[in-house]
Amino acid sequence: MRKLGLALSVALLATLNMQAADNLEEAFKNAKTTGQIRTFYIDRTYSGAIENNRNSLAIGGSLGIETDSLHGLSFGLKFYTTNGINIHDGERTSANYDPSLYGDGFSSYSMLGEAYLKYCFCETGLTNTTITIGRQKLNTPLAAADDARMLPNLFEAAVLVNTDIVDTTLIAAHVVRESVGTFGNVYGAAGQLSLQSGYGLGYKLGTNGEFREMGEIALGAGVDTPGVTAVAAIYSGIEGLKLQAWDYVAHDILNAIYLQGDYSFKVSDALKLKASAQYINESDIGDKLAGDVDSNFIGVKLGAGFGALSGYVAYSTTDSNVDAQAHGGIITPWGGIPAFTQGMVTRHMFFADTDTVKVAGTYNFKKALGVDLKASIYHISFDIGANNTYKAGNAWTAKESGFDIKYNPAAVKNLHLRLRANYPTDFAPGLDWNEYRVIANYNF
């Protein structure tokens, strides 16, 4: 794939130089720059099985450029960086610093996270199709950026998007490598918890800005696969209705099908309702490098909005199959966590033999008072059966509550402030913590 991508890149650039060399200067002159300065503070206090407090402060963000389209062709680059600030004496360890703002080994690092060629066939008048090749950010249900700390997951891929059919988007992609974002380092060691929470058994190989093969990220060093091929169709031709279907083929590992439907409608001018459902099915394929995989996940959600107040209740269930890898739990090694019932930190809804209920509410002060401020609260209960693989043989109920406050001050355009907190109890039996996050993002 890398050689193919390089060959295509050279060919496209050669075409650019032959057909439009006189306008190349204008393509760069009209280039768009984007960026973000992010400051992140996190504080977690453990109680129960572990008694400890740790906190971290980091500053970083991204800076990118994308050229103007020239005969349908453009290219982009984006650099990412995270830089830890020493707020404790001595070396950084998990006893005093939270690792989720850094690279592996509590390191600060910078990387070329995006470097892609994009070609739109639109100017030919034949098709509304765009292809993007190279390093890029993906946000799909089962392979995604998961941008929850300093730096996101990033991928090397070829992605084709077509919108020729009215109200329908068709997607085809092949993903070969991933660089794991800083959130992955919250897991002390690879295992079933990381594998079912968005990070594989080999996620440490892809930290510090290094891109590693998708098979290695999922299952560990030396797992050589052709990568992950995905196709999708998204339809929104009926008012209030959105349907999407995804099929991921992780070659020689598993096939994953993701389905989601959302329907929103008005009961009155004041009251709006939204009903959603989702389904995941995973099964082993090819050489079965992850062992036997046979799992199903079902989720439903009902939301309502009344003026400045909105909320929802969601339920999900994951089946159990003791003959399968993860006992039937959902394997999510590439950052995709689409579940309606996920917590801010607790992602146990993908454990086998688990039923989860989540309730959440949001108050929009902008609608009520004109202040661009939203405040949300939530509570989740995970009823975990003994067939889970995180604490195999143990059945327990894990819970998580929390809040999320977002504020965009009118005095400073493009500044976004956020205060978040989560309070898990029995994340593992007898393990609780309180966590607070203060985040400032300035976008330009």
C-alpha positions in Angstrom: 0.0 0.0 0.0 2.8 2.4 0.8 4.4 1.8 -2.6 1.1 2.2 -4.3 0.3 5.4 -2.5 3.8 6.8 -3.4 3.3 5.9 -7.0 -0.1 7.6 -7.1 1.3 10.6 -5.4 4.2 11.0 -8.0 1.8 10.4 -10.9 -0.7 13.0 -9.6 2.0 15.6 -9.0 3.5 15.0 -12.4 0.0 15.6 -13.9 -0.3 18.7 -11.9 3.0 20.1 -13.1 2.2 19.3 -16.8 -1.3 20.6 -16.9 -1.3 23.6 -14.5 2.2 24.7 -13.8 1.3 28.3 -14.6 -1.4 28.3 -11.8 0.6 26.4 -9.1 1.6 29.6 -7.4 -2.1 30.6 -7.0 -2.9 27.1 -5.5 -0.4 27.8 -2.7 -1.4 31.5 -2.4 -5.0 30.5 -1.7 -4.0 27.7 0.7 -5.9 27.4 3.9 -4.1 27.1 7.3 -5.8 25.7 10.3 -4.6 25.0 13.8 -5.4 24.5 17.4 -3.6 25.4 20.6 -4.6 23.0 23.4 -3.9 23.2 27.1 -5.0 20.2 29.1 -4.9 19.6 32.9 -6.1 16.3 34.4 -6.3 15.2 38.0 -7.3 11.7 39.2 -7.6 10.5 42.8 -7.9 6.7 43.3 -9.6 5.1 46.3 -10.2 1.5 47.3 -7.9 -1.1 45.7 -5.5 1.8 44.9 -4.9 4.9 47.0 -3.2 7.6 45.0 -3.5 11.0 43.4 -1.8 11.9 40.1 -2.2 14.9 37.8 -0.6 16.2 34.6 -0.5 19.4 32.6 0.4 19.6 28.9 0.3 22.1 26.1 0.3 21.3 22.4 -2.1 21.2 19.5 -1.8 21.1 15.7 -0.9 23.3 12.7 -1.9 22.4 9.2 -2.2 23.7 5.6 -4.2 22.5 2.6 -3.7 23.9 -0.8 -6.4 25.2 -3.0 -7.8 22.8 -5.5 -6.0 22.8 -8.8 -7.8 20.9 -11.5 -9.4 18.9 -8.7 -6.1 18.2 -6.9 -5.0 19.5 -3.5 -2.7 18.3 -0.8 -2.4 18.9 2.9 0.0 18.6 5.8 -0.7 18.9 9.5 1.8 18.7 12.4 0.8 17.7 15.9 2.6 18.2 19.2 2.2 17.5 22.9 4.5 18.9 25.5 4.4 18.0 29.2 4.9 20.6 31.9 6.7 19.5 35.0 4.4 20.1 38.0 6.0 17.6 40.4 9.6 17.1 41.6 11.5 14.1 40.3 10.9 11.9 37.2 7.5 11.4 35.7 5.9 8.1 36.8 2.3 6.8 37.0 2.4 7.5 40.8 2.4 11.2 40.3 1.7 12.0 36.6 -1.3 10.8 34.5 0.1 9.2 31.4 -2.7 10.1 29.0 -1.4 13.5 28.0 2.0 12.1 26.8 3.6 9.6 24.6 4.9 6.3 25.8 7.3 6.7 28.7 5.8 10.1 29.6 7.6 11.7 26.7 6.7 14.9 24.9 6.8 14.5 21.1 5.9 16.1 17.8 4.9 14.4 14.6 3.7 14.9 11.0 0.3 13.4 11.6 -1.4 14.3 8.3 0.2 14.3 4.8 -2.3 13.5 2.1 -3.2 14.0 -1.5 -6.9 14.7 -2.3 -8.4 14.5 -5.8 -12.0 15.5 -6.6 -13.3 14.2 -9.9 -16.1 16.8 -9.6 -14.5 19.1 -12.2 -14.7 16.4 -14.8 -18.5 16.6 -14.7 -18.7 12.8 -14.7 -18.9 12.0 -11.0 -19.0 13.5 -7.5 -16.2 11.4 -6.1 -13.3 12.4 -3.9 -10.3 10.3 -3.0 -7.8 11.0 -0.2 -4.5 9.1 0.0 -2.0 9.3 2.8 -1.9 10.2 6.5 -5.2 11.5 7.7 -7.7 11.7 10.6 -10.6 9.2 10.4 -13.9 9.4 12.2 -15.8 6.2 11.5 -17.7 4.0 13.9 -15.0 1.3 14.4 -11.8 3.2 13.4 -11.6 6.7 14.7 -9.5 9.6 16.1 -10.8 9.2 19.7 -9.6 12.7 20.4 -10.2 12.6 24.2 -6.8 13.8 25.5 -3.9 15.7 23.8 -3.4 14.0 20.4 -5.8 11.8 18.4 -5.3 8.5 16.6 -4.2 9.1 13.1 -4.1 6.7 10.1 -2.5 5.9 6.8 -5.3 5.2 4.4 -6.9 5.6 1.0 -10.5 6.9 1.3 -13.0 7.3 -1.5 -16.3 9.2 -1.0 -19.0 9.3 -3.6 -22.3 11.4 -3.5 -23.7 10.7 -7.0 -26.8 9.2 -5.6 -29.2 11.8 -4.2 -29.2 11.9 -0.4 -26.7 9.0 -0.2 -23.0 8.9 0.6 -20.9 5.9 -0.4 -17.5 5.3 1.2 -14.8 2.8 0.4 -11.5 2.8 2.4 -8.4 0.8 2.9 -6.4 1.5 6.1 -2.9 0.1 6.5 -1.3 1.9 9.5 -2.2 3.8 12.7 -0.4 6.1 15.0 -2.0 5.8 18.5 -3.0 9.0 20.2 -2.1 9.9 23.8 -5.3 8.5 25.3 -3.9 5.0 24.7 -1.3 5.5 27.4 -3.9 5.6 30.1 -3.8 1.7 29.9 -0.9 0.5 32.0 -0.5 -2.7 30.0 -2.1 -4.2 26.9 -4.9 -6.7 27.7 -8.6 -7.4 27.3 -9.4 -4.0 28.8 -7.5 -2.1 26.1 -8.7 -4.5 23.4 -12.3 -3.8 24.2 -12.0 -0.1 25.0 -10.6 1.2 21.7 -6.9 0.1 21.9 -5.4 -3.2 20.8 -2.9 -5.6 22.3 -0.1 -3.8 20.4 -1.1 -0.2 20.8 2.2 0.7 22.5 3.9 0.0 19.2 2.1 3.0 17.6 2.8 5.6 20.2 5.1 8.7 20.1 4.1 9.4 16.5 5.1 6.1 15.0 2.7 4.5 12.4 2.4 0.8 12.7 0.4 -1.8 10.7 -3.2 -2.3 11.7 -2.6 -5.9 12.6 0.2 -5.1 15.0 -1.9 -2.4 16.7 -4.7 -4.9 17.2 -2.8 -8.0 18.2 0.9 -7.2 18.8 4.3 -7.1 17.2 4.9 -9.3 14.2 1.2 -9.6 13.2 1.4 -8.9 9.5 -1.9 -8.3 7.7 -3.0 -6.3 4.6 -4.8 -3.9 6.9 -8.5 -3.1 7.2 -10.9 -2.5 4.2 -14.2 -0.8 4.9 -17.2 0.1 2.8 -20.2 2.2 3.9 -23.5 3.7 2.8 -25.2 6.6 4.5 -28.7 7.6 3.6 -30.7 10.7 4.6 -33.4 11.0 1.9 -36.4 10.9 4.3 -37.0 13.9 6.5 -35.7 13.2 10.1 -34.2 9.8 9.2 -30.6 8.9 8.8 -29.4 5.3 8.1 -25.9 4.0 7.9 -24.3 0.7 7.3 -20.6 -0.2 7.6 -18.6 -3.3 6.9 -15.0 -3.6 8.1 -12.8 -6.4 6.9 -9.8 -6.7 9.1 -8.0 -9.2 7.0 -7.2 -12.5 8.7 -8.6 -11.1 12.0 -12.4 -10.4 11.9 -15.3 -9.0 9.9 -17.3 -6.3 11.7 -20.7 -5.0 10.6 -22.0 -1.8 12.1 -25.6 -0.5 11.5 -27.2 2.6 12.9 -30.5 4.3 12.4 -31.6 7.7 13.8 -35.1 9.2 13.5 -35.9 12.6 14.9 -39.3 14.3 14.8 -41.4 17.1 16.4 -44.2 16.4 18.8 -44.9 20.1 19.0 -43.0 23.3 18.4 -41.5 23.0 21.9 -40.9 19.2 22.1 -38.6 17.2 19.9 -37.9 13.5 20.1 -35.2 11.3 18.6 -35.0 7.5 18.5 -31.8 5.7 17.6 -30.7 2.1 17.3 -27.3 0.5 16.7 -26.0 -3.0 16.1 -22.5 -4.5 15.9 -21.7 -8.0 14.7 -18.1 -9.4 14.7 -17.0 -12.8 13.3 -13.5 -14.3 12.6 -12.2 -14.6 9.1 -9.2 -15.9 7.3 -6.3 -17.1 9.5 -8.2 -16.2 12.7 -5.3 -14.4 14.1 -7.4 -13.2 17.1 -8.8 -16.7 17.6 -12.5 -17.4 17.4 -14.6 -14.2 17.2 -18.3 -14.4 17.5 -20.1 -11.4 19.1 -23.1 -9.2 18.9 -23.9 -5.8 20.5 -27.3 -4.0 20.4 -28.0 -0.5 21.6 -31.0 1.8 21.7 -31.5 5.4 22.7 -34.5 7.7 23.1 -33.8 11.4 23.4 -36.0 14.5 24.0 -35.5 18.2 23.8 -37.7 20.8 25.3 -36.5 24.4 25.0 -33.1 24.7 26.6 -33.3 21.3 28.2 -32.5 18.0 26.5 -31.7 14.5 27.6 -31.7 10.8 26.7 -31.9 7.3 28.1 -29.9 4.5 26.4 -29.6 0.7 26.9 -27.2 -1.8 25.4 -26.5 -5.5 25.7 -23.5 -7.6 24.6 -23.8 -11.3 24.2 -21.6 -14.1 25.6 -19.9 -17.0 23.9 -17.3 -18.6 26.1 -15.7 -20.3 23.0 -14.9 -17.0 21.4 -12.1 -14.5 21.9 -13.2 -12.0 24.5 -16.0 -14.4 25.3 -18.2 -12.7 22.7 -17.3 -9.2 23.7 -16.8 -6.5 21.0 -13.1 -6.1 19.9 -12.3 -2.4 19.2 -8.6 -2.0 18.7 -8.6 1.1 16.4 -10.2 3.8 18.5 -13.8 3.3 17.3 -16.2 3.6 20.3 -19.7 4.4 18.9 -21.8 3.0 21.7 -24.7 5.1 23.0 -23.9 3.8 26.5 -20.2 4.6 26.8 -18.8 6.6 29.7 -16.2 9.3 29.8 -13.7 6.7 30.9 -15.7 3.5 31.5 -16.2 1.5 28.3 -17.4 -1.8 29.8 -20.5 -1.9 27.6 -18.4 -4.0 25.1 -17.6 -6.7 27.7 -19.3 -10.0 27.1 -22.4 -10.8 29.1 -23.0 -7.1 29.9 -26.1 -4.9 30.1 -25.7 -1.2 30.3 -28.1 1.7 31.1 -27.2 5.4 30.7 -29.2 8.5 31.4 -28.0 12.0 30.5 -29.2 15.5 30.5 -28.0 18.9 29.1 -29.1 22.5 29.7 -28.3 25.0 27.0 -27.8 28.4 28.6 -27.5 30.1 25.2 -31.1 29.2 24.4 -32.3 30.4 27.8 -30.0 33.3 28.7 -27.9 34.1 25.6 -24.7 32.8 27.1 -22.8 30.3 25.0 -22.7 27.7 27.8 -23.8 24.1 28.0 -23.9 21.9 31.1 -24.4 18.1 31.0 -24.7 15.4 33.6 -24.9 11.7 33.2 -25.1 8.3 35.1 -24.3 4.9 33.8 -24.7 1.4 35.2 -22.8 -1.6 33.8 -24.2 -5.0 34.8 -21.3 -7.2 34.0 -21.6 -11.0 33.9 -19.0 -13.6 35.0 -18.2 -14.3 31.3 -16.3 -11.0 30.9 -12.6 -11.3 30.2 -11.4 -8.3 32.1 -12.1 -9.9 35.5 -13.0 -13.4 34.3 -15.3 -15.3 36.6 -16.4 -12.2 38.5 -19.8 -10.6 38.1 -20.3 -7.1 39.4 -21.9 -3.8 38.7 -19.7 -0.9 37.7 -21.1 2.6 37.7 -19.9 6.0 36.4 -21.4 9.5 37.0 -20.1 12.8 35.8 -20.6 16.2 34.3 -19.3 18.2 31.3 -19.4 22.0 31.0 -18.6 23.7 27.7 -18.2 27.5 27.5 -17.3 29.7 24.5 -16.6 33.2 25.9 -17.9 36.0 23.6 -14.9 38.2 24.5 -12.4 35.8 22.8 -13.5 34.4 19.5 -12.5 30.8 18.8 -11.7 30.0 22.4 -13.4 27.0 23.8 -13.2 26.1 27.5 -14.3 22.9 29.0 -14.6 21.4 32.5 -15.2 17.7 32.8 -15.5 15.2 35.7 -16.1 11.5 36.1 -16.7 9.4 39.2 -16.5 5.7 38.5 -17.2 3.2 41.3 -16.1 -0.4 41.0 -14.4 0.2 37.6 -12.9 -3.1 38.7 -14.2 -4.6 41.9 -13.1 -2.3 44.7 -11.5 0.3 42.4 -13.0 3.8 42.4 -11.7 7.3 41.5 -12.6 10.9 41.0 -11.2 12.6 37.9 -11.3 16.3 36.8 -10.2 17.8 33.5 -9.7 21.4 32.5 -9.3 22.0 28.8 -8.7 25.1 26.7 -8.8 24.9 22.9 -8.1 27.9 20.7 -8.8 27.2 17.1 -7.6 29.3 14.2 
